[in-house]
């Protein structure tokens, strides 16, 4: 059975040639352009949108298509070429654009591509506005302009240099360079290799590159998880490197390997950045989504800091960070956000802050991880409709009456020895259940108890 094109508040994602076509992107671009035209104040000149893409072979085709749709609705386009998702967010603000588009399917295989929309603040549209754009696309409520008012396209090749300079500005390059770190960088043949290598060299690192060429022909499964980074782990050991960094194809996620060639887990990317930022600004605020490890809470508590929890989604975290003036934030999938650079998950920010922490403390990644401590996280999912999901949440709340509950996105229950998060998928009829505890046995017990609840309700 053919898969359906996914169009959600996060944008669009599909299989190229099966459910996602150039005309799909053109119409989506025109819908976004029409939306921007209606949002602009009276008297403002025509909107300008910056477009960047990851390295997938289908990317150039979709850039051309969405640019045509935008120009057709009277919007000017700045084509940034191949660059990371955070670079697009940085450049649209740097150039004073009214919007941005990223052509990427993130960590999905090469068969996929997608379209992510950004507003003038560099953040994805909030749910009500995203729904407006989605309805406009589906209902074909698009306004095309005449020959005298269509937009134009210009090229801009500054994304790499601007992104690197903004990332360097949040650390002390001389202090890091003095350590002469050796770093292995695996960019999975995505968009982040040039930016990542330029940053690390500017920080005085000896860089050993893996899969840096932006061919889009991924040398391995591009999601930066343990099972996909065995070659990086081995390369770190063989080179005697201080650490290894792995980016996903659009370079908004970062995974880290220690000097022993051990994958430490994506959750630690945000945790290490948080250690540094709370050292620098004790008592500050951080933001993370409900599915992110409790590590950040424990780190914040050591300096009387606080953590604001948000629904899952990068835009939700970024909005909370701006509202509460957070010093750091992100998501547990390796996404680190520092508002001094931009309100988007950014692998370069994660690299810079990690190296700064190492340089300031004189400690290795392995030592820093041991100080944070180990947390056991288990993720499961079950097929369930909305009614069943609601029943599972209510039954779980009854099972743990003393837990602190947050129901802004499904339900997260915080207990003394761990937490459980239950949430429904935005794109398919499933629920995701995540458990975490410092004690693996407790995490396993949570999993067993939740399995009993889910199976009883789903089989009734």
N, C-alpha and C positions, 0 to 999 in steps of 0.2 A: 504494500500500500504506500502510495506517495505521501511524503510528509507535507504538512501545511506550512506555509510561510508564517513565521512568528512575527507579529506586530504588537508590541507591548509598550508600556510607558518608558521602557529602556531603549526603544528604537526598533529596528527591523533586523531579522537574521533569517537566512534561508540557504538552501542548496542551489548553487549556481547552475542554471540550465534546467532545473527541475521545478522549482517554485519561485526562484528569484531571477529576474531578467533585466536587461537594460531599461526596458520601458517601465518596469516597476520602480526602478531608482529614479527615472525621469519624473514620473508622477509624484513620487514621494518628495523629491526636491522641489517641485512646483507647489506642492501643498505647504511645505515649510516656507517657501518664498512668499506665498500668498498670506500665510499667517504673519510673517514679519512685516509685510506691507501694511496689514491691518493694525499691527501693534505700534507702528512708528508714529511719533507725534506729528501734528500738522506742521508743515513747513520744513520737516527734516528731509535731507536728500535721500536718494534711494539707498536701501540697506546694502551692506557689504557682508559677505560670508566667506570665511576661510575654510578651505577643504584640505585635509591631509589623509593619507592612507597608509595601511601597513603594506607589507611586501607581496601579498598574494598576487599571482598572475592575473586574476580577474579584477584586481583593484583599479587599474588604469581605465578599464571599460566602464566601471561604475562611477569613477570620478567624472568622466566625460558625460555620462548620462545624467548624473545628478546636477552637474554644472549647467547642462542644457535646460533642465527643469527650472533651476534657480534663475538663469538668465531670461528664460521665457516668461517668468513672472515679474521681471523687472528688477532683479537683484544682481549686483556685481559680485564676482567671484575672485578670490585670491587663491591660487593653486599652490599649496606648500610642498607638493610632491610626497615622497615617502618620508614619513616622520612618525614619531610616537604619538599616542593619544594625548599625554600631558603636554607635549609640544604644541599641539593644535590649540589646546585651551590657553596656553601661554601666549601664543602668537595672535590669537583673535583679540585678546585684551591689549597686547602690545601694539597692534595695528588699529585699534579702535573699531573693530568689526561689531556688527549687530548679532552675529551668530557664527556658529561653526558646525562643520560636518566631519566626522571621522568614518572612513570606509574601513571597517575591520570586523572580523568575526572573533576577535580576542584569541582565546586559547583553543577554539574549535579547529578541527582538521581542515586541510586545504580545500576540500570540496565546498566549504561554507564561505559565505561572506555576509557582511552586515553593514548597517548604516546607523551611526550614533549621532544624535543632534545635541548641540550645545547652544545656550543662550549667551548674551553679551557678557555675562559674569563668568563664563567658562564652565558653568555647571549645566548638567542635563535639565531639561524643563521639568518643573514640579508636576505632580500627577494631573492636576486639572488642565494645565496648558498642554501637557503631553497628550492627554485625551482629546483635546481640541484638534491638535495636528493629526492625530490618528483618525478621528472621524472625518476630517476634511479630506484626507487621502482616500478612505474607504468609500465616502459618498461622492467623491470626485468634485468637491466644491473648490475648484481651482480657477484663478483668474489669470489668463495669459495676456500679455501686453502687445501693442502693435509694433511695427518695425522700427519706429523712432524711439521707443522707450525700453527696448530689451536691454538686458545687462551685458557686461563685457567680462572677459576673463584675463587676468594677468598672473604672471608667475612670480614667486618669491622663494628664495633659497636660504633664508636666514634662520629657519627653525632650529637647526642644530646648534648654531652658535648662540642664539638667544637663550635656548633651554639650558645649555651648559653654563653660561654666565650667571643666570639666575640661580642655578643649583650651587655654584661655587660661592655665591654671596652669603649663604647661610652657614658656612663652615669656615675654618681657618686653614686654607690650603697649605700654608707654609708648615704648620704643625703636622699636618698629615704627611706632606712630602718628606719631612725629616725622618719619618719612620721607614721610608723606602719599601713599602709593601709590595709583594708580588700577588697579583690577582688574576685568576682565570675567569674569563667572562664568556658565558654561553648565551647568545642572543637568538638561538633557534632559527636563524635565517630570517628573522622578522625585521621590524622597523627600528629596533633600539640599538643595534650594534654600533653604528657610527656615533650616535649620541653618547652611549655608554662608554665606548673606548675613548672618546675625546674628553669626557669628564675625568675618567680615571687617570689618563696621561697628564691632565692639568693638575691633578692632585699628587703628581710625582710617583705614581705607581708603575711598576713593570707589569704590562698587560700581556697575558697569554690569551689570544682570542680563539674561540670555538664558534663556528657557525655564525660569523659576523656578517657575511655577505647577505644583503637583503634580497635573496632570490625568491623567497616565499615557498621554496621547495624544502620544507622542514626536514632537517636531518633526523629528527626523532619526534614523537608526539610532543606538540609544543606546550602543553600545559606543564608548568614548572613544579611537578610533584616528584616525590621520591623515586617512583618506578621509572620515570622518564629522564632522570638525571644521573644515571649510573656512569656514563662516560665523563661527565663533569667531575663527579666524585673521584674517579680514577685519575683524571688529569691533574687534579689538585694534589693528590698524593705523589704522583710521579714527578711533578714539578717542584715539590717541596714548597708550594705556595702558602701564603698566609690565610687565604680564603678563596672561595669561589662564589660568583654571582650568576644567577640565571634569570633571564627576562622572558616574559611571554611575547607573542608576536607583536602586540601593540605597545609593549614596554610600560604598562601601568602596574604590573605585578612583579615582585622580586622574591626569589628564594635564595637561601644562603647555605653554603657548604663550608664546614670548618676545616682547619689545617690538617686534620686527620682523614679528610675525605668523607666526613659524615654529613649527611643531609640533616639539617637541624629543624626543618619544618617551616612552612610559610608563616605560621603564627608568630614566629620569633622576629620576622622583619619589622613588624610594628612594635613589638615589645622592646627590641633593642633601641629603636628610634625614641621610644617613650622614656627609656632609662636616661638617655642623653638629655632630652628636653626637660625632664623633671629635675635633673641635676642643675641645669641652667636656670630654670624658673620654678623653684620649689613652691608648692601650693597652687600651681596652675590647674587648668582644666584641659581634659582630653575628651574626644568623642570616638565612639566605636559602635558598630551595629550589634544587635542582640545575639548574633551567632559567633561573635569574636571571643577569643579566650579571655578568661578572668585574669590572665597575667597582667594586663594593663591596669586593672583595678588594684592589684597588689602592689604594682610599681608606683602608681599614683599615691596610694595610701602611705608609702614610706616617707613622703614629703608633705603630707596633709593635702595632697591634690585630690581632685574629683574626676569622675568619668561620667559623661552623659551618654546614655544608651539610646540608639535610634533604630527604626525599622531597617531591614536589610536594603542596601542600595547606596551607591556612592553619593548620589545627590542628597540623600537624607543625612548622611554623615557630614558632608560639606556644609549644608545649610545650618546644622547644629553647631558646627565649628565657628561659622561666621556669627551666628546669634550669640554664642557664649564666649567668643574671643578665645577659642581653644589654642593651646600651644602645639598640639599634635593631634592627629586622628587617623582613622583609616579602617580597614577591614582585615579580617584574619586570613584572607587569601593572598597575603603578600602585598596588599595595597597600603601605602603610606602617604598621608596627606599632610603637607606643611603649607599653611596659607601664605607664608612669606614667598613661596614660589608659585603656588596656585591651588585652587580648590579641587584638584583631580588627583587620584592615585598616581604615584610617580615613582618608577623604579630608580631614577637618578637621585631623587631625594633620599630614598632608602639607602642607596649606596653611600652617598655623601655623609649622612648622619651616622651610619654604622662605622665608617672609617674614622669619623671625628671622635666617636665614643672610644674606639680602640686607641686612637692617638692620645686622647686625654687621660685615659686610665692606664695605658701601657699594657693592657690585658688582651689576650687572644679571644676570638669568638667562643672557643670552647670554655674558657674561664668565665666569660660573661654569661653564657647560657647556663652554666652550673650555678652561678649566683642567682639567676632568675628562678631556677628550679624547673623540674619537669612536670608537665600537665598531660594527662591522658584524655584525648578527645576521640569520641566515636561518633560517626555519622551514619544514619540509616535513612531509608525512605520506604513508604508504603503507598500502594494505589488506594486512593480514597476520594469520595466526592465531598462536596462542601458540608453536607449534613453529617457525614461520618467524621469528618475532621473536627467539627464543632463538638461532637460527642466525645471524641478522644481527648480533646482539650479539657472539657468539663470533668471527665472521669480522672484525668491526671491531676487536676487541681484538688479533687476530693482525696486522692491518694496521698497528696503532700500538703496538708492543710496549713502547716507552719511555714511554707515557702513564701518568699517575697515574689509577687507576681508582676510582670510587665506585659500588657496585652496590646501594645502598639503595633505589633506585627506577629500575629499568631499569639503564642504565649511562651514567655520565658519564666521559669521558676528557679529562683536562687535559693539554695539551701546552704547550711553551714559547711558541708563537705563537697559541694559541687553545684552544678546547674543543669537544667534540661530546657531546650528550646524546641518548640513544635510550631511549624509554619507551613502554610499551603504554598504551592508553586503558583507563579503568575502565568505560566504557560502550559501546564499540563495537570491532569487530575491526580496529583500525588501530594502527600505530606512529607516533609523532611523533619527528621528528629535528630537533634544533636545533644550529646551528653559530654560533660567534662568534669574531671576531678583530678586532684593531685595523686590520688590512689587509684591505680588501674582496676583493682577489685571493685571499688565503689562505682566507677564508671561502667563496669561490666554488669553490676547489680542493677543500675539504672536501666541499662539496655534490656536486661531480662524482664524487669517489671513493666517497662513500656511495651515490649513485645507481647506480653500477656494481655495488656489493655487493648492494644491494636488488633490483635488476632480475635479477641472476643467480640469486639464491636464490628470488625470487618466481616466476620463469618456469621454474624447473627441474622 
